């Protein structure tokens, strides 16, 4: 499962390595805290499950819900 992270496909799908890492970390924490998986577990651990949910496009980054509308103003 971690081998899939070496592919540029998943990185391009999310918009970069940093965004992918943040999304994985956020979903991984939700699963560790007891969130219900969006796909069948099939013996996968929480990290593998989070990555597979991203690959299957069950979760994405919601830019609309973000507090930052203009990244340039966020740095000021």
N, C-alpha and C positions, 0 to 999 in steps of 0.2 A: 504494500500500500504506500509506503513512504517513497518507493521508486517513482510513483506517479508525480511526486513533487519536483522531480528532476526535469519533467517535461515542460516545455514552454507553453503548452496548450492551456493548462490550468492557470498559469501566471497571466497570460493574455486575457483569459476569460474574466478574471477579477480586475485586472488593470494594474498589475505590478506585484512585485514580491512583498513589499511592505503591506499593501492592502490584503494580500492573500494571508500573510502571517497574522495580521490583526483579526481577520475573519475566522481563521482556524482557531486562534486563541479564544476568541469570544464564544464561539460555538462549543469548543471543548470544555470551557468553564461551565456553560449551561448544562451540558450533558453530565459533567461531574457533580453538579448541584441537583441532579435528578430530573432534568428536562426529558421529555419523551422523544425518542428518536423519530426522525421523519422517514426512515427506511428500515427494513428488516436488519437486525443486528448480525445475524449469520456468523456468530463467533468473533466478530470484530471488537476491538477495544474502542474506547471513547475517541481517541485521536483518529484512528482509522475510520470510524463512523463519521466524524466531522468532515474529513477529507472526501469521503464518498458522497456525502450530502452535497458538498460543493460541486463535485464532478457531475452529479445528476441534476444540478441546478435546483435543488430543493431549498437552498439558502443562497442569498446574494447580499451585497452591500446595498442598503437603502439610502441613497444620497438625498432623497426628498426629506427624510426624517432627521437629517443632520442639522445641527444648530448653525453650522458654518455654511453660508451661502456663497461667499466669495473668499477663496483661500488667501488672496492677497491681504484682505483686511484682518484675517485671523492672525497674521504674523505681527501686526502693529500693536 
